[in-house]
């Protein structure tokens, strides 16, 4: 993940928190320890997760800089969220989130 993507994620998270939402950065990673591979988080899950009032609807936000595409795992995770009634936003900037719901 590059510096620009980090900057956009920070802007979006600050916006959500300023609205009083429960929101957080959702880090995922894989760590190789000897011959074992340990996964942290859910592969393909969104960069930012929030809970929307008034009913606690799930919001996942995947941040991509212009020109970058979702991975197959991210597309699959988006489908799971939407099938369960959650909201998923693909955002290249803060405006995508402001206008997204």
Buried (B, 14 or more C-beta within 10 A) or exposed (E): EEEEBEEBBEBBBEBBEEEEBEBEEBEBEEEEEEEEEEEEEEEBBBBBBBBBEEEEEBBBBBBBBEEBEBEEEBEEBBEBBEEEEBBBBBBBBBEBBEEEE
